[in-house]
Amino acid sequence: MVPYFARLVENHAAARPDHVAYIFMGQSITYGQFNEMVQRTANAMIALGLVPGDRIATILPQSPAFVTLYMAAATMGLVLIPLDPRDTPQEMQALCERAKPKLLVGLAYPDPFREKTETLTQLYSFSHVYSYFGNLSTPGAQPFEQLLQGAPDPVPQRFHPKPDDPLIVIFTSGTTGKPKGAVISHKNSWAIAKATVESGGVHHTDRTIINMPTSHVAGTHDLIAHQLYAGSTAVLCPRFDPKEMLEIIQAHRITLTGGVPTMFRLMFKNCNLADYDTSSVTKLIVSGEPQTPEFMERLHAAFPKATIFASFGMSETAGFFTFTKPDDDFKTIIETEGPPALDFQMRVMRLDDTWAPPGEVGELLIRGDSVISGYMDEKDNAGAFHQGWFRTGDLGFLDQRNYLHYVGRCKEMYKSGGYNVYPLEIEIYLNAYPGVNTSAVVSGPHPIWGETGYAFVVPEEGAAITSEEIKAYCKKGLADYKQPSRIIVTTDVPRSSIGKVAKKELQRSLQNYI
């Protein structure tokens, strides 16, 4: 039977107590030290009266405080609610009113984050408030370090959670606008970490960077969970900065890294890759959107020793779900997201709820130990499952090898003149145009065709691109019903916390361009 997730930390502390788990601001924390921090924090929270099933919230970056709280919750059966520091206090309050956390650990530095944390504590009543990196004016607030004063003894066995018990709730915006709380269990976390380590050939000798948000599965599972499963070493970076990332790769001889394409586009845009030694990187996972050959060639040139893996995943799968294989050719890595990991399953369903054969586009349905059993709010589970399969809301098809070809979100597809149009197909075409950094296509009404596309195009720095030349390019390579009615050249587009284009925000702003 799969144990509680924090058992991994205990195992590594017993087997390799002096092996470095984390490096933060130049300071190393070994697995032995980390395990003691976890046990002390868990025991301190037990002393506060918290019991298994209680929820605790964080407003924290990638830091020792976060990973310690994450694993302390995991060892004593608490449920972690990581809030996004980019949200407003009112948005955080709305999530807290639903999740009802009893304890908060929030940032007290820099001032904008301190002010957000203090405002949240005025809007929502926590039983216990702790500050990190400074002090809060909130009455009764104590420094996070106080939690590290708990007893160093192992947490009593009666507190240890079961495999299906919830570990963390990740809020995902979905397609309705109101965030859904994906309840990720210990079993889910164990399964996805195991799949990532085995698919990527990750070992305890690997060194990685944790620079993705703690409020997103990219941070909590794609990075932290797999690193803890492998027992490897990670450099904790409170934010993503392309120059800092390259400096860390060079200084710490990082062997495994990855991220969404936006991160690497920013790297290509703002850094001279020739100034950095990236030869230590042997594994690189890219996820979030299919890529053009030009992008993948630049990525390969930037990390010449790396095996590049393409992947598909989501909050509801606790992270990566498919992976290309180490020996896949370049064309496969560009055109697919690989097959489901071992013991995971994926099928494609037509609109009439029948299963589609290989090569036919439909909605992607998945099942496996990494897939959540449901959302935090019961009403969000309506229509989420079909005969035991989770409905992803994503479109794609599986080829004869069972490799996924991702097409886009179901809700983003639109009909123009009776034809199905997939924005992602147009975006891939636009991104291949010289000088284009990013593109995003959303649909709007059309008096004749019913719906039509509006394309937002972000040029590379220094590139002079006009809407007229992009229109001419579209006429050359896209069927008439796929051609956007309007091209908007802009300096940037709204993005999520991990750099993905925020399509709903673009859709809401569309009236300004119609």
C-alpha positions in Angstrom: 0.0 0.0 0.0 1.2 3.5 -0.8 2.2 5.3 2.4 1.6 9.0 3.3 3.7 11.2 1.0 6.0 12.6 3.7 7.3 9.1 4.4 9.6 9.8 1.5 11.4 12.4 3.5 11.8 10.1 6.5 13.2 7.3 4.2 15.8 9.6 2.6 16.8 11.0 6.1 17.4 7.5 7.3 19.2 6.3 4.1 21.2 9.5 3.3 20.9 12.0 6.2 23.8 14.1 4.9 22.7 14.3 1.3 21.6 17.9 0.5 17.8 18.3 0.0 17.6 22.0 -0.6 19.8 25.0 -1.2 18.3 28.4 -0.4 20.2 31.7 -0.6 23.5 29.9 -0.4 22.5 27.8 2.6 22.2 24.0 2.4 19.7 21.8 4.2 20.4 18.1 4.3 17.7 15.4 4.3 18.4 14.7 8.0 18.0 18.4 8.8 14.9 18.7 6.6 13.2 15.7 8.2 13.8 17.3 11.7 12.3 20.6 10.5 9.2 18.7 9.2 8.7 16.7 12.4 9.2 19.8 14.6 6.7 21.8 12.6 4.1 19.0 12.6 4.5 18.6 16.3 4.1 22.3 16.9 0.9 22.3 14.9 -0.4 19.3 16.9 0.4 21.3 20.0 -1.8 24.1 18.6 -4.7 21.7 18.5 -4.8 21.0 14.8 -6.0 17.6 13.9 -6.0 15.5 10.7 -8.3 16.9 8.1 -7.8 20.5 9.2 -6.7 23.0 6.5 -3.8 25.4 6.6 -3.1 28.2 4.1 0.2 29.7 2.8 1.1 32.8 0.9 4.7 31.8 0.2 7.2 31.6 -2.6 9.5 28.6 -3.3 11.3 28.5 0.1 12.3 26.3 3.0 9.1 27.5 4.8 6.9 26.2 2.1 8.4 22.8 1.6 8.6 22.3 5.4 4.9 23.2 5.8 4.0 21.0 2.8 5.7 17.9 4.3 4.6 18.7 7.8 1.0 18.7 6.6 1.7 15.5 4.7 3.0 13.7 7.8 0.2 14.6 10.2 -2.8 14.6 7.8 -3.4 18.3 7.4 -4.6 19.7 4.0 -2.5 22.5 2.5 -4.2 25.4 0.7 -1.5 27.3 -1.1 -2.7 30.8 -2.1 -1.3 32.7 -5.0 0.7 35.8 -3.9 -0.4 37.5 -7.1 -4.1 37.4 -6.2 -5.7 40.3 -4.4 -6.6 39.9 -0.7 -10.3 39.8 -1.8 -9.6 36.9 -4.1 -7.7 35.1 -1.4 -10.6 35.8 1.0 -13.1 34.2 -1.4 -11.0 31.0 -1.5 -10.5 30.9 2.3 -14.3 31.3 2.8 -14.7 28.1 0.8 -11.7 26.1 2.1 -11.9 27.4 5.7 -8.2 27.1 6.7 -7.4 27.5 10.4 -3.8 28.6 10.1 -1.9 31.0 7.8 1.8 31.4 7.1 2.2 34.5 5.0 5.0 36.7 3.5 5.9 39.8 5.5 8.4 41.0 2.9 8.5 42.9 0.5 5.9 45.5 1.5 3.3 44.7 -1.2 3.1 41.1 0.0 3.2 42.1 3.6 0.2 44.4 3.0 -1.7 41.6 1.1 -1.1 39.2 4.0 -2.2 41.7 6.6 -5.3 42.7 4.6 -6.3 39.1 4.3 -6.1 38.5 8.0 -8.5 41.5 8.4 -10.9 40.0 5.9 -10.8 36.4 7.1 -10.4 35.1 10.6 -7.5 32.6 11.1 -7.0 30.9 14.5 -3.2 31.1 14.0 -1.1 33.5 11.9 2.6 33.2 11.3 4.9 35.5 9.3 7.8 34.7 7.0 10.7 37.0 6.2 9.7 39.7 8.7 6.9 40.7 11.0 3.2 41.3 10.5 1.1 43.9 12.3 -1.7 41.4 12.6 -2.6 40.9 16.4 -1.1 37.7 17.7 1.0 37.0 14.6 4.2 35.1 15.3 7.3 34.4 13.2 7.3 31.1 11.2 10.4 30.1 13.1 8.3 29.6 16.2 6.8 26.5 14.5 10.3 25.1 14.2 10.5 24.9 18.0 8.2 21.9 18.2 9.4 18.6 19.5 11.9 16.8 17.2 10.3 13.4 17.9 8.5 11.4 15.1 4.9 12.4 14.7 2.7 9.8 16.5 1.4 7.1 14.0 -2.2 7.9 14.7 -1.8 11.2 12.9 -0.4 9.7 9.7 -2.9 10.0 6.8 -4.1 7.2 4.5 -3.4 7.1 0.8 -6.7 8.5 -0.3 -6.7 11.3 2.3 -6.4 14.8 0.8 -2.9 16.4 0.9 -3.3 19.7 -1.0 -6.0 21.7 -2.8 -4.8 23.4 -6.0 -7.2 26.0 -7.3 -7.6 25.9 -11.1 -9.5 28.5 -13.0 -11.0 26.0 -15.5 -13.4 27.5 -18.0 -16.1 29.0 -15.9 -14.0 31.7 -14.3 -14.7 30.6 -10.6 -11.6 28.6 -9.4 -12.2 24.9 -8.8 -10.4 23.3 -6.0 -8.6 20.2 -7.2 -8.2 17.9 -4.2 -4.9 16.0 -4.6 -4.4 13.0 -2.4 -1.3 11.3 -1.0 -1.9 8.5 -3.6 -2.2 11.0 -6.4 1.0 12.7 -5.4 2.9 9.5 -5.0 1.7 8.2 -8.4 2.7 11.3 -10.3 6.1 11.7 -8.6 6.8 8.0 -9.4 5.8 8.4 -13.0 7.9 11.6 -13.5 11.0 10.0 -11.9 10.7 6.7 -13.9 9.8 8.4 -17.2 12.7 10.9 -16.9 15.2 8.5 -15.4 15.7 10.8 -12.4 18.1 9.8 -9.6 19.1 11.1 -6.1 22.3 12.4 -7.7 20.3 14.8 -9.9 20.2 18.6 -9.1 17.2 20.7 -10.1 15.7 24.1 -9.7 12.4 24.8 -8.1 11.3 28.1 -9.6 7.6 27.6 -10.3 4.8 28.9 -8.1 3.8 27.0 -5.0 0.1 27.7 -5.8 0.4 25.6 -9.0 1.0 21.9 -9.6 4.0 23.0 -11.6 5.7 23.9 -8.4 4.1 21.5 -5.9 4.2 18.3 -8.0 6.1 18.7 -11.3 9.1 20.0 -9.3 8.8 19.4 -5.5 7.0 16.0 -5.5 9.3 14.4 -8.0 12.4 15.8 -6.4 11.4 14.4 -3.0 10.5 11.0 -4.5 13.9 10.8 -6.1 15.7 12.2 -3.0 17.6 14.6 -5.2 18.9 18.1 -4.5 17.0 21.3 -5.4 17.9 25.0 -5.5 14.9 26.9 -4.2 14.3 30.1 -6.2 11.5 32.5 -4.9 10.8 33.7 -8.4 11.5 33.0 -12.0 14.2 35.1 -13.6 15.8 33.9 -16.8 19.2 35.3 -16.0 19.1 34.0 -12.5 18.0 30.6 -13.8 21.0 30.4 -16.1 23.4 31.5 -13.3 22.1 28.8 -11.0 22.4 26.2 -13.8 26.0 27.1 -14.2 27.0 27.6 -10.5 25.2 24.5 -9.2 25.7 22.2 -12.2 22.0 21.6 -12.5 21.2 18.4 -14.3 17.3 18.6 -14.6 15.2 21.5 -15.4 12.1 22.5 -17.4 9.1 24.7 -17.5 6.6 26.3 -19.9 7.7 27.7 -23.2 7.2 31.3 -22.1 10.1 30.8 -19.6 12.5 29.8 -22.3 11.2 32.5 -24.7 12.1 35.1 -22.1 15.5 33.4 -21.7 16.1 33.6 -25.5 14.9 37.2 -25.5 16.8 38.6 -22.5 19.9 36.5 -22.1 23.0 35.8 -24.2 23.1 32.0 -23.9 26.7 31.9 -25.0 27.7 33.6 -21.7 26.5 30.5 -19.7 27.6 26.9 -19.3 24.5 24.8 -19.5 26.3 21.6 -20.4 25.4 20.0 -17.0 21.7 19.8 -18.0 20.9 16.3 -19.2 17.1 16.2 -18.8 14.7 19.0 -19.8 10.9 18.8 -19.6 8.8 21.3 -21.5 5.0 21.4 -21.1 2.1 23.7 -21.5 1.7 24.0 -25.2 3.0 22.3 -28.4 5.9 23.9 -30.0 7.3 24.9 -33.4 10.4 23.3 -34.8 12.1 26.7 -34.6 11.5 26.9 -30.8 12.7 23.3 -30.2 15.8 23.9 -32.2 16.6 26.9 -30.1 15.9 25.0 -27.0 18.2 22.2 -28.1 21.0 24.7 -29.0 20.6 26.3 -25.5 20.9 22.9 -23.7 23.0 20.8 -26.1 23.5 17.8 -23.7 19.9 17.6 -22.6 17.3 14.9 -23.5 14.2 17.0 -24.1 10.8 15.5 -23.0 7.5 16.9 -24.1 4.6 16.4 -21.7 0.9 17.0 -21.0 -0.6 17.4 -17.6 -3.0 19.5 -15.5 -4.0 20.2 -11.9 -6.4 17.3 -11.9 -3.7 14.8 -12.7 -1.4 16.3 -10.1 1.1 17.3 -12.8 2.7 15.6 -15.8 0.6 12.7 -17.2 2.2 12.0 -20.6 5.9 11.9 -21.5 7.8 11.5 -24.7 10.5 8.8 -24.4 14.2 9.4 -24.2 14.9 7.8 -27.6 12.0 9.6 -29.4 13.1 11.5 -32.5 12.9 15.3 -32.8 9.8 15.2 -35.0 7.9 13.2 -32.3 8.9 15.6 -29.5 7.7 18.5 -31.6 4.4 17.0 -32.8 3.3 15.0 -29.7 3.2 15.0 -25.9 4.1 11.4 -25.7 2.0 8.4 -24.4 0.5 8.3 -20.9 3.0 7.2 -18.3 3.1 3.6 -17.1 -0.2 2.6 -15.4 -2.0 5.7 -16.6 -4.7 5.6 -19.3 -6.1 8.0 -21.9 -9.0 7.7 -24.3 -10.7 10.0 -26.8 -14.4 10.6 -26.7 -16.7 11.9 -29.5 -19.5 14.4 -28.9 -22.0 11.5 -28.9 -20.1 9.9 -25.9 -18.7 7.1 -28.1 -15.0 6.3 -28.1 -13.0 7.6 -31.1 -10.4 5.5 -33.0 -6.7 6.5 -33.3 -6.3 9.7 -35.4 -9.8 11.2 -34.6 -10.0 14.4 -32.6 -12.2 14.4 -29.5 -12.2 15.2 -25.8 -9.4 13.6 -23.8 -10.5 11.3 -20.9 -8.1 9.9 -18.4 -7.8 7.6 -15.5 -5.0 6.4 -13.2 -3.7 6.8 -9.6 -2.6 10.4 -10.2 -6.1 11.6 -11.2 -8.1 13.3 -8.5 -11.3 11.7 -7.2 -13.1 15.1 -7.2 -13.1 18.8 -6.5 -13.4 20.5 -3.1 -16.9 21.8 -3.8 -19.3 19.0 -4.7 -21.2 21.0 -7.3 -18.0 21.2 -9.3 -18.0 17.5 -9.8 -21.2 17.6 -11.9 -20.1 16.3 -15.4 -16.5 15.9 -14.4 -16.4 12.1 -14.8 -17.8 9.7 -17.4 -18.0 6.0 -16.5 -15.0 6.4 -14.1 -13.0 8.5 -16.6 -12.1 12.1 -15.8 -13.1 14.5 -18.5 -10.2 16.9 -19.1 -12.0 19.5 -21.3 -9.0 19.2 -23.7 -9.1 18.2 -27.3 -6.7 15.9 -29.0 -6.1 12.5 -30.7 -4.0 9.5 -30.1 -2.0 8.0 -32.9 -1.3 4.3 -33.5 1.5 4.4 -30.9 -0.9 5.8 -28.3 1.0 9.1 -28.4 -1.0 12.2 -27.6 -1.4 15.0 -30.2 -2.8 17.9 -28.3 -5.3 20.2 -30.2 -6.6 22.6 -27.5 -9.3 23.3 -25.0 -12.8 22.2 -25.8 -14.2 25.6 -24.8 -11.7 27.4 -27.0 -12.8 25.6 -30.2 -15.2 27.7 -32.3 -17.2 27.3 -35.5 -16.6 29.5 -38.5 -19.0 28.9 -41.4 -19.8 25.5 -40.0 -16.1 24.4 -39.7 -14.4 23.6 -36.4 -11.5 25.9 -35.8 -8.9 25.1 -33.2 -7.0 28.2 -32.0 -3.9 26.2 -31.1 -3.4 25.2 -34.7 -3.4 28.8 -35.7 -1.2 29.8 -32.9 1.4 27.2 -33.8 1.4 28.6 -37.4 1.7 32.2 -36.2 4.5 31.4 -33.8 6.6 30.0 -36.7 6.6 33.5 -38.4 10.0 35.2 -38.0 10.0 37.7 -35.2 6.9 36.4 -33.4 7.4 35.6 -29.7 3.9 34.6 -28.7 0.4 34.5 -30.2 -3.0 33.9 -28.8 -6.3 33.4 -30.8 -9.7 33.9 -29.3 -13.1 33.8 -31.0 -15.7 36.6 -31.5 -19.0 37.0 -33.3 -19.2 37.4 -37.1 -22.4 38.5 -38.9 -21.9 36.0 -41.7 -19.7 33.1 -40.5 -21.2 33.0 -36.9 -17.8 33.2 -35.3 -14.3 34.3 -36.3 -10.8 34.5 -34.8 -9.0 37.5 -33.3 -5.2 36.9 -33.1 -3.0 38.8 -30.6 0.6 38.7 -31.7 3.6 39.6 -29.5 6.8 40.3 -31.4 10.3 39.5 -30.3 12.1 42.5 -28.9 13.3 44.7 -31.7 11.2 43.0 -34.3 9.0 45.3 -36.4 5.9 43.3 -37.3 2.7 44.7 -38.8 -0.8 43.3 -38.8 -0.8 43.5 -42.6 2.2 41.2 -43.1 0.7 38.7 -40.6 -2.6 38.7 -42.5 -0.7 38.0 -45.7 1.2 35.2 -44.0 -2.1 33.6 -42.8 -3.6 33.8 -46.3 -0.6 31.8 -47.6 -0.8 28.9 -45.1 -4.3 28.8 -43.6 -7.7 27.8 -45.0 -10.0 30.8 -45.3 -12.2 29.8 -42.4 -9.1 29.6 -40.1 -7.7 33.0 -41.0 -8.3 35.5 -38.1 -10.5 38.4 -39.1 -8.2 40.8 -37.2 -4.6 40.7 -36.1 -3.7 42.8 -33.0 0.0 43.4 -32.6 0.7 44.1 -28.9 3.6 44.2 -26.5 2.3 41.4 -24.3 -0.8 39.4 -23.4 -2.3 38.6 -20.0 -0.6 35.6 -18.4 -1.1 33.1 -15.5 1.3 32.7 -12.6 3.4 30.2 -14.6 3.5 32.3 -17.8 0.7 30.6 -19.8 -1.6 33.0 -21.8 -4.7 33.9 -19.8 -7.3 33.3 -22.6 -10.3 34.3 -20.5 -8.8 37.8 -19.8 -8.2 38.2 -23.5 -11.8 37.1 -24.3 -13.1 39.6 -21.8 -11.1 42.4 -23.5 -12.3 41.5 -26.9 -15.0 44.2 -27.1 -12.2 46.8 -27.3 -11.3 45.4 -30.7 -14.6 44.4 -32.3 
